[in-house]
Amino acid sequence: MIQLFLLLLFSSVSSLPDHRPAYHFLPAANWMNDPCGFFYWNGYYHLFYQGSDSVPSKVIYYGHAVSKDLVYWQVLPPAIRPGPGSYDVVATDDGQVFFNGTSPVLVYAGIGFVNGTMIRTANLAYPVDTSDPLLLEWTKADVNPIVARAPDGLSIVLDPSPAWLSPDGRWRFLMASHEVEPNQTCAALFSSPQLFSSNWSFDGCFGDAAQRIAGHGFICLDFYPLGGRQVLTALDVYWIGDYNPNTQSFATKTANVYDPGDFLCEKCLDDTNFGRRVSIFWIPEHDNET
């Protein structure tokens, strides 16, 4: 039986003297946002998250923290920062960690400028030394960006899902997007016969019309198996359905909202140590000094 265990990145303040959470993760200082990678490696749970050196946030990087038990966290130096390439010079946006065989790989959205125009891209990064259980150093792939712009007919691409290897030998991943005509959301499907390649192709919008729930954003994608079916998530909504890896079809069976409040941007870990899936979410703090 598969268990689903939920964590929060940030909750209401505790009674501690410094008014910080006693249980949920929070960086040492400044702003944080979406979880951007959640995985287990050599004895540690790793968490990437959007972080910043300042308030308000000016440079968005990938914060990095590790834990032995999902309760006590050690904050490490940022995994990656924006630039110097034009494809992510503004920010390293939402992303995911997946595995290429036994090695972790990060796929992330970049925000940059080309000829004065803002662009959103998809990019890859990987650890310099996989023998290091803390994975302190990460490097960006030379082939970046693997998606350099929104395909024709789409207005934007952002927030990639984990990549997966299909039975036909092609790597695939999804990006949150929006069709110009008709005016609706789109889980843009990209594929390539090689992971580290700049020749990824757009294969159309993935799934069915049931992937649209009015009033909820279509960002922060995740896509993972659970109990014989597949789960697609976006912001605060989930869709459970049947995925056919041979035809790349996804038929929604049920869809719902996680929580009507601030329960956002799920990242789900396959925790094989305990035969469970662990989901982590981000929630904002609404308390103030008064």
N, C-alpha and C positions, 0 to 999 in steps of 0.2 A: 504494500500500500504506500502511495506517495503522500507525504505530508507537505503542506504549504505553510511556511513560517514567515511572519511579517516583521520587518524592522522599520523604524523611522529614523531619518537623518536628523530631524530636529523636532522637538515637541515643546509643550508649554514649559515655562521656567520652573525649576525646582525650588526647594527651600534652602539651597546652598547659599553661602554668604555672597558669592559673586553672581547669583541669579542665573547660573548656567544649568543646563539639563544634567541630571544625575545619571541618566541612563543612555539617552540617545546621542548620537555622534554630533559634534559641532567642532569646527576648526578653532584654532587658538584665538584668532581675531578676524575681523572684517567680514565681508560678504561671502555667502556661498549660495549655490543653487543646485541644479540637477545632479543626481548621481550619474556618472558617465562611464562606469565600468565596475563590475562587481564579480569577483572570481576568487578561486582558491588556488594557491600555489605553494608547494613545499612547506606545509605547516602553518601557513598564514592565510587568512581572509584578506583580500585586497579590495580597497574601495577607491575609485577615482571620482572626483566631483569638481564642478565648476567653482573655482575660487578666485580671489583677487587680493592684491597687495594693498588696496585702498578702499575707502568708502567716500563717495559712491564708487562703484566698480568702474575702473578705466581699462585695465588689462585683465582679460579673463584667461586663466590658465587651468591646467588639470591638477588639482590638488590630489594628494596621495596619502592614504592612511592604511594601516594594517592592524589586524587583531587576531589573537589566538582563539577567542571564544565569542566574538560578535558583541561583546559587552565592553571590554576595555580596549581602547584604541590608541595607537601610537601614530602621531602625525609625522610624515616624512617630507622631504623636499618635493616640490612639484614635479610631476612626471614629465610633462611637456609644457612649453610656453608658446605664445604666438610668434610667428616669423622664424627666420628672416625672409622666408619665401613669401611672395605676394599672395599666395593662395590662402594663407591663414594669418596674415600680418595684423588683423584687427582682433581676432579672438579664436581660441580653440573651443568650439561649441560642443553640443551634446554628442555622445558616442557610446561605443560598446566594446567589450573585450570578448574575443572568441579564441578558439584554439585551432592552430594549423598543425595537425598531428598532435604532438604533445607540447607545443610551444605557444604561449599566449601572444596574440596580435590585437592591436587596438585599431578600430576603424572609427574615425571621428569627423565631425563637420567642421570646416574652417570658414571663417569670414575674412575676406580680403578685398583688395582693390586692384583692378586692371584698367589702366588708362583712365583713372578717375571714377570708374564705375564699381560699385560694391558687388562682389560675387560671393556665392555660397558654394562650397566644394565638399567633396568626400576625400578622405586621406587615410593613410596607414602609418602606424608606428609599431615598433617592437622593442623588447628589452635587449640591451647590449650584452648582458651576461645572465643567461638563464640558470646558472649555478648559484646565483645570489638569491636566497629565499625572499629578500626584501624587494628585489627588482628595482633598485634605486635609479638606474640609468636607462632611459628610453631614447630611441633615435627615430627620426622620421624617415620614411621610405624615399628612396631616390626617385621613384616613379610618380610621386605626388604631383598634382592631384589626380586621383583615379576617376573622379567625376569632376569636370571643370566648370560645368554650367548646367542649368536646367534644360532638359531636352525640349525640342519643339513641342508646343502644345501645353507645356507645364509652366507655371509662373514662378516656381521656387523649388529647391530641394534642400532638405535639412534633416538632421537627427537620424542617422543611419541605425538600422537594426544590426544585430550580430550577423556576420557572414557565415554561410554554411556550404558544404560540399555536396552537390547533388549526385544521384546515381549516374548521370550522363558525363560526369567528370568536370562539370562547370561549377565555379564558385558563384554564389548569389547572395545578395543582401537587398534590403528595402530602404527607401528614404521617404520621409514624410514630404508630401507634395500637394499640389493643387492644380486641377485641370482648368484651363481657361474656358474651353467649351466642351462639355457642359460645365457650368460653374459648380464644381464639387471637389471634395478631397480625393487624393490618390496616393496609394502606397506604391511608389515607383519601384519597379523591380529591375535590378541591374545584374548582369552576369558576365563572366570572363572564364576562359579555359585556364588561365593562370591567375593566382592570387595577386602577386606583385607585378602588376601590369597597368599601363595607362590606357589600355584598349578595352575598357568595359563598355558593354552595349546596354542600351535601354530596351527592355523587353515588354514594356507596357505597364498598365495599372494592375496591381495584384489583388485578387480577391473579388468580392461581390459588393452589390449596393448596400448590403446590410451593415457595411463598415462605416456607416455615417449616422451619428446620433446628434440631433440638432442641439446647438448651444454648447458643444464641447470641442475643444481644440484638437487638431490632428497633428500632434508633435510628439517627440520623445518616444520613438517606436521601440518595441521589443517583440520578439517572436521566438517561441520556445515550445517544446513538446510537454504535455502533461496528461497522464492517465490515458494514453492511447489517442489523444487528440492534440491539436495545436492551438496555442493561445497567441493572439496578436493584441498588443496593448498600445494605447496612445494617450498620453497625459493622464486622464483619470477614468478611462474607459477600457473595457476588455471585450474581446470577441473570442469565443471558443468554437472551433469548427474542425472540419476534415481537410487535411492537406494532402494532396497527391503530388509526390516529388517527381513523378514522371511527366505529368502534364503541367506542373506548376500552377495548380488550381487550389483555391481555398474557399470552401463552402461554409459560411457561417451557420451555426446551429443555435447559438444564443449570444446575446450581447447585453451588457449592463454597465453601470457606473460603479466604481469601487466605493466611493463615498461622496456625498453631496458637498462636502467641505473641501479643505485644502490637503488632499491626499494624492500627490502628483508624481508623475514621471517614474514609474516602476522600472527597476532593473532586477532580473530574476537569476539566481545562481542555482546550478545543479549541484547540490551538496551531497556528493556520493559517499562522504564519510558517514553520514547518518541516514541515507536513503530518503532524502527530502529535498524539496525546492524551497529556497529562501528568497523572499522578495524584500527589497528595500525601497522606500519612498522618500520623497522630500516634502516637507510641509513648512510654510512660513510661520514666523512668530508674529503674533498680533499684539502682544503686550507692549506697553511703553513705560517710560520712567515714572509715570503717575500711577 
